[in-house]
Amino acid sequence: MPQHQKRQVTVARRDQGARKKMTLITVCCVLVTLGILAVGAYFIWCLVNSKLFFCSQSLKFIPVTMVCDGKADCAGGKDELTCVSSKPANATFPVRLVGESMVLQVFRVEAGWSTVCADDWGLSDTRSACQHLGYTLNPKSDRLDITSLHHSLGESFSAVRTEGLLHTVLISRQTCISGSVIALSCSDCGDAVGQDRVVGGSDTTIEEWPWQASLQKDKQHVCGGSLVSLTWLITAAHCFSRDGKDLNLWQVVLGRTHLMSTGGISVAAIIINKDYNGFTHDYDIAMLKLTRPVTTGDTLRPVCLPPHSLPLKAGDSLVVTGWGFQQEKGRISSILQSATVSLIDRKVCSRPSIYGPSLTPRMLCAGNMEGKVDACQGDSGGPLVFLSKSWQLVGVVSWGVGCARPGNPGVYCSVEQQLNWIYSIMEKYS
């Protein structure tokens, strides 16, 4: 090939290579620019979303401070549709379980509370009673001999007559023909191997406390919570007392030892006890309903609700768990913590030198009068549990003076005192 033709081919190849290089540079610049624009748009969206709420029907924005303020500012009241609500308790929920044996009792206006006989009791009755209490998972019943009952449970009896709503289809009996009464176990709850932050606590695993939940607002841990059924959790009302009233801000993370913000479940409802008082901390309890039921396993299982008249006494060992501060004015723990605390006699905790009249009948004290072990910030709403035949949720982390200070034990909302309200909410919204 002549020399001048070789030069032309070489120049052509160089030009082609240069064009490819320019094209590649142009494409890279475009992609980088688009990436920058996308990131910028995302941050702008986050900023707008944090400050403004979009009313889709009226095509306008309103300040987020106007969302969930009890006043409909959007057409159709969209700004008030996904909000924390408050509900009162029924005066008396008509079904209850009593004592460690979980004896079934029903309430009728004309007869008061009565213990249910095993006479003609069947599987459908077991299912109906557990469903009435808000449970559908593995309902079971046992028969207990009347002679084994506490005398208060043997004063009045009822027996089933026909199928239907349990408390409306019973007839009064002087005694049980079968000589036995019904005890219920309505779900596979409270099964775990719990041992001995929670201040003064130690690292633990979610397998030991599989009902522990992290309640997160904008993917940041705010409070603890306790799974009590496949769709319901219990926590503290004060977790939602400020700017956390929009359901869309919240998610629940379950089944994790290490505190994480991924894998959360969205919330369908948050319901606060209507009697909650933010100044006195009284009735400090709330319930969350998940948008979907969970699947149980080694790392995820409900804790049992306590029965009425659970024989707790001062000095009994309880366990508190959470990811809260490990010291006063500290920071959130990344690993789940547990600590053993003792139930403190109400007479001691209500002394003027401790909490005085601030301790209401809806509260209980647990901890160590010498300090050292206590719940703290970030543990709020989390579980205080007691091991009977299974782990039972007896308290919800509520308040206290400081963390683990001598003479100032932790104060918890008593779950037993709130059972009427809990069962009313589960029945109404399930």
C-alpha positions in Angstrom: 0.0 0.0 0.0 1.4 3.5 -0.9 2.7 5.5 2.0 0.1 8.3 1.7 -2.8 5.8 1.8 -1.4 4.3 5.1 -1.3 7.8 6.6 -4.9 8.4 5.5 -6.1 5.1 7.1 -4.1 5.9 10.3 -5.7 9.3 10.5 -9.2 7.9 9.9 -8.7 5.4 12.7 -7.5 8.1 15.0 -10.5 10.2 14.2 -12.8 7.3 14.8 -11.2 6.6 18.1 -11.4 10.2 19.1 -15.1 10.3 18.2 -15.8 7.1 20.3 -13.9 8.7 23.2 -15.9 11.9 22.9 -19.1 9.9 22.7 -18.1 8.0 25.8 -17.2 11.1 27.7 -20.5 12.8 26.6 -22.5 9.7 27.8 -20.7 9.7 31.1 -21.3 13.4 31.6 -25.0 13.0 30.8 -25.3 10.0 33.3 -23.4 12.0 36.0 -25.6 15.0 35.4 -28.8 12.8 35.5 -27.5 11.2 38.7 -26.8 14.6 40.3 -30.3 15.8 39.2 -31.9 12.6 40.6 -30.1 13.0 43.9 -31.0 16.7 44.1 -34.6 15.9 43.2 -34.7 13.2 45.9 -33.4 15.6 48.6 -35.8 18.3 47.4 -38.6 15.8 47.6 -37.5 14.8 51.1 -37.4 18.5 52.1 -40.8 19.3 50.6 -42.2 16.1 52.1 -40.9 17.0 55.6 -42.4 20.5 55.4 -45.5 20.1 53.2 -48.4 17.7 52.7 -50.0 17.3 49.3 -53.8 17.4 49.1 -54.5 15.2 46.0 -58.1 16.1 45.6 -57.7 19.9 45.8 -54.2 19.8 44.3 -52.6 22.0 46.9 -49.9 21.8 49.6 -50.5 22.5 53.3 -47.9 22.6 56.1 -47.3 19.3 57.8 -48.1 20.9 61.1 -51.7 21.0 59.9 -51.8 17.3 59.4 -53.5 15.3 62.1 -54.5 18.4 64.0 -58.1 17.3 64.3 -59.2 19.8 61.5 -59.8 18.7 57.9 -57.7 21.1 55.8 -57.7 19.0 52.6 -60.8 18.2 50.5 -62.2 15.0 51.8 -60.2 15.3 55.0 -57.3 13.4 53.6 -54.9 15.1 56.0 -56.9 13.5 58.9 -57.4 10.0 57.5 -54.1 8.3 58.5 -53.7 9.7 62.0 -53.2 8.4 65.5 -56.6 8.1 67.2 -57.7 7.8 70.8 -60.4 5.4 72.1 -62.0 4.9 75.5 -62.4 1.5 77.1 -65.6 -0.3 77.5 -66.8 -0.4 81.1 -66.4 -4.1 81.3 -65.1 -6.4 78.6 -67.4 -9.5 78.9 -64.8 -12.2 78.7 -61.7 -12.7 80.8 -59.1 -15.3 81.9 -58.2 -15.4 85.6 -55.2 -16.6 87.6 -52.2 -18.6 86.5 -54.5 -21.4 85.3 -56.2 -19.0 82.9 -59.7 -19.9 84.0 -62.4 -18.6 81.7 -65.1 -16.3 83.1 -67.9 -14.4 81.4 -69.8 -11.3 82.5 -73.6 -10.8 82.2 -75.3 -7.8 83.5 -78.0 -9.9 85.3 -75.5 -12.3 86.9 -72.1 -10.6 87.0 -69.0 -12.7 86.6 -69.3 -16.5 86.4 -66.9 -19.3 85.8 -67.6 -21.4 82.7 -68.4 -25.1 83.2 -66.9 -27.7 80.9 -70.4 -29.2 80.5 -71.1 -29.6 76.7 -68.1 -27.5 75.9 -66.6 -28.2 72.4 -63.9 -27.1 70.0 -66.2 -24.5 68.4 -66.7 -22.9 71.8 -62.9 -22.7 72.4 -62.5 -21.0 69.0 -65.3 -18.6 69.7 -64.0 -17.6 73.1 -60.4 -17.1 71.9 -61.6 -15.1 68.9 -63.6 -13.0 71.2 -60.4 -12.2 73.0 -58.8 -11.2 69.7 -56.8 -14.4 69.0 -57.1 -16.9 66.2 -53.8 -18.8 66.5 -54.0 -22.4 67.9 -56.8 -22.0 70.4 -56.8 -24.7 73.1 -58.8 -25.5 76.2 -58.2 -27.6 79.3 -60.6 -28.9 81.9 -59.8 -28.1 85.6 -61.4 -29.8 88.6 -63.6 -27.5 90.5 -62.0 -28.6 93.8 -58.7 -27.1 92.5 -60.1 -23.6 92.1 -59.6 -20.6 94.3 -62.9 -20.1 96.3 -63.6 -16.8 94.5 -63.9 -18.7 91.2 -66.4 -21.2 92.6 -69.1 -18.8 93.6 -71.0 -18.6 90.3 -71.1 -20.8 87.2 -72.4 -20.8 83.6 -72.7 -23.4 81.0 -73.0 -23.3 77.2 -76.5 -23.6 75.7 -76.1 -23.0 71.9 -73.5 -21.7 69.5 -73.1 -18.0 69.2 -71.4 -15.1 71.0 -70.1 -16.7 74.1 -71.4 -14.3 76.8 -75.0 -14.3 75.3 -75.5 -18.1 75.0 -74.8 -19.2 78.6 -77.2 -20.4 81.3 -76.6 -20.0 85.0 -75.7 -23.1 87.1 -75.4 -23.7 90.8 -72.5 -26.0 90.1 -71.0 -27.8 87.1 -72.4 -31.3 86.3 -69.1 -32.4 84.9 -67.3 -31.2 88.1 -64.8 -29.2 85.9 -64.4 -25.8 84.4 -62.7 -24.4 81.3 -59.2 -22.9 81.1 -58.0 -21.4 77.9 -54.8 -21.1 76.0 -55.6 -18.9 73.0 -52.2 -18.6 71.1 -48.7 -19.9 70.9 -47.3 -17.0 73.0 -44.6 -16.4 75.5 -42.4 -19.3 74.4 -38.7 -18.3 74.6 -35.6 -19.0 76.6 -35.1 -15.7 78.4 -32.1 -15.2 80.7 -30.6 -12.5 82.5 -30.5 -0.8 78.1 -31.6 -0.8 79.8 -29.0 0.5 82.4 -27.0 -2.3 84.0 -28.3 -4.8 81.5 -26.4 -7.2 79.2 -26.3 -8.1 75.5 -29.0 -10.5 74.5 -30.6 -12.0 71.4 -34.0 -11.6 69.8 -34.5 -15.4 70.1 -34.7 -14.9 73.9 -37.3 -12.1 73.6 -39.0 -12.6 70.2 -41.8 -10.3 70.9 -39.5 -7.2 71.2 -40.2 -4.6 68.6 -38.5 -1.3 67.5 -41.0 1.5 66.7 -39.4 3.8 64.2 -40.4 7.2 62.9 -38.7 8.2 59.7 -36.6 5.1 60.1 -35.2 6.3 63.5 -35.8 4.2 66.6 -38.1 6.1 69.0 -39.7 3.5 71.3 -39.9 -0.2 72.0 -43.0 -2.3 71.7 -44.4 -5.8 72.4 -46.0 -8.1 69.8 -49.1 -9.6 71.5 -50.8 -11.2 68.4 -50.1 -11.7 64.7 -51.2 -8.1 64.0 -51.2 -6.2 67.3 -48.5 -4.6 69.4 -48.6 -2.8 72.7 -46.5 0.3 73.5 -46.6 3.6 75.4 -49.0 6.4 74.6 -46.3 9.1 75.2 -44.4 7.8 72.2 -46.9 9.7 70.0 -47.6 12.7 72.1 -45.6 15.2 70.1 -45.2 15.3 66.3 -45.7 11.6 65.5 -49.4 11.5 64.8 -49.2 10.6 61.1 -49.3 6.9 60.5 -47.2 7.2 57.4 -44.2 8.3 59.5 -44.1 5.0 61.4 -42.9 1.5 60.8 -42.3 -1.5 63.1 -39.1 -3.6 62.9 -39.4 -7.1 64.4 -37.2 -10.2 64.7 -33.8 -8.3 65.0 -31.1 -8.4 67.7 -29.2 -5.5 66.1 -31.1 -2.3 65.8 -31.8 -1.7 62.1 -34.2 0.4 60.0 -34.6 -2.1 57.1 -37.4 -4.6 56.8 -40.0 -2.6 58.7 -43.7 -3.2 58.5 -46.0 -0.3 58.0 -48.8 0.6 60.5 -52.5 0.4 59.8 -53.6 2.0 63.1 -52.2 3.6 66.2 -54.7 3.9 69.1 -54.0 5.7 72.3 -56.0 5.1 75.5 -58.3 8.1 75.6 -57.7 8.6 79.3 -53.9 9.1 78.8 -52.6 12.1 80.7 -49.3 13.5 79.4 -48.7 15.4 82.6 -49.3 12.6 85.1 -48.3 9.7 82.8 -51.5 7.9 83.8 -53.0 5.4 81.3 -49.7 5.5 79.4 -50.6 2.7 76.9 -51.2 2.5 73.1 -51.8 -0.2 70.5 -50.5 -0.5 67.0 -52.1 -2.6 64.3 -49.8 -3.8 61.5 -50.9 -3.7 57.9 -50.3 -7.4 57.6 -50.0 -10.4 60.0 -46.5 -11.6 60.8 -45.2 -15.2 60.4 -44.0 -16.6 63.7 -40.7 -18.4 64.2 -37.7 -18.5 66.5 -37.1 -14.8 66.2 -40.7 -13.6 66.1 -43.4 -14.7 68.5 -46.1 -12.9 70.6 -45.8 -12.5 74.3 -48.8 -13.6 76.4 -51.1 -11.0 77.9 -51.5 -11.6 81.7 -54.7 -13.0 83.2 -56.7 -11.1 85.7 -55.5 -11.7 89.3 -52.0 -12.8 88.3 -50.4 -13.5 91.7 -47.5 -11.1 91.4 -45.8 -10.1 94.7 -43.1 -7.7 95.7 -39.7 -9.1 95.1 -40.7 -11.2 92.1 -38.2 -11.2 89.3 -39.2 -9.5 86.0 -37.2 -8.7 82.9 -37.1 -5.5 80.9 -35.6 -5.4 77.4 -34.9 -2.7 74.8 -32.3 -0.7 72.8 -32.4 2.3 75.1 -29.6 4.3 76.7 -27.2 2.2 78.6 -26.5 5.1 81.0 -28.3 8.4 81.7 -27.6 11.0 79.0 -26.1 8.2 76.9 -27.1 7.0 73.5 -29.1 4.2 71.9 -27.6 0.7 72.0 -27.1 -1.1 68.7 -27.6 -4.5 70.4 -30.8 -5.6 72.2 -30.3 -5.4 76.0 -32.0 -7.3 78.9 -32.0 -6.8 82.6 -33.6 -8.5 85.6 -35.5 -6.2 87.9 -37.6 -6.8 91.0 -41.2 -5.8 91.5 -41.3 -3.2 94.2 -44.2 -3.0 96.7 -46.6 -0.2 95.9 -46.5 1.0 99.5 -42.8 1.5 99.2 -42.9 3.2 95.8 -45.7 5.6 96.8 -43.8 6.9 99.8 -43.4 10.7 99.7 -39.7 10.4 99.4 -40.1 8.4 96.2 -43.1 9.0 94.0 -45.9 9.7 96.4 -49.3 10.3 94.9 -47.8 10.4 91.4 -48.0 6.6 91.4 -51.5 5.8 90.4 -53.4 2.4 90.5 -52.6 2.0 86.7 -48.8 1.9 87.4 -46.3 -0.4 89.0 -42.7 0.0 90.1 -39.8 -2.3 89.3 -36.1 -2.0 89.6 -33.6 -1.8 92.4 -33.9 0.7 95.2 -30.1 1.0 95.1 -30.2 2.0 91.4 -27.8 0.3 89.0 -30.4 -1.4 86.9 -33.3 0.4 85.1 -35.0 1.2 81.8 -34.0 4.5 80.2 -34.6 6.7 77.2 -35.3 4.7 74.1 -36.8 1.8 76.1 -40.2 3.6 76.4 -43.1 1.4 75.4 -41.0 -1.7 75.6 -41.9 -4.9 77.6 -41.7 -5.8 81.2 -42.3 -9.5 81.4 -42.9 -12.2 84.1 -42.3 -15.9 83.7 -45.2 -18.0 84.9 -46.2 -21.0 82.7 -45.1 -18.7 79.8 -43.7 -15.2 79.5 -46.4 -12.7 80.2 -46.4 -8.9 79.5 -47.1 -7.3 82.9 -45.8 -3.8 82.2 -45.0 -1.2 79.6 -42.0 1.1 80.1 -43.5 4.5 81.0 -41.5 7.0 83.1 -39.2 7.6 86.1 -36.7 10.1 87.5 -33.5 9.8 85.6 -32.1 6.3 84.9 -31.0 3.8 87.5 -30.8 6.5 90.2 -30.9 5.3 93.9 -34.4 5.6 95.3 -36.0 6.2 91.9 -37.0 2.9 90.4 -38.7 2.6 87.0 -42.4 3.1 86.6 -44.4 1.0 84.2 -48.0 1.1 83.0 -49.7 -2.0 84.4 -51.0 -4.2 81.6 -53.4 -6.1 83.9 -55.2 -2.8 84.7 -55.6 -2.1 81.0 -57.0 -5.5 79.9 -60.5 -4.2 79.4 -59.2 -1.6 77.0 -56.8 -3.9 75.2 -59.4 -6.5 74.5 -62.0 -3.9 73.5 -59.5 -2.5 70.9 -58.5 -5.9 69.6 -62.1 -7.0 69.2 -63.3 -3.7 67.6 -60.5 -3.3 65.0 -59.6 -6.9 64.2 
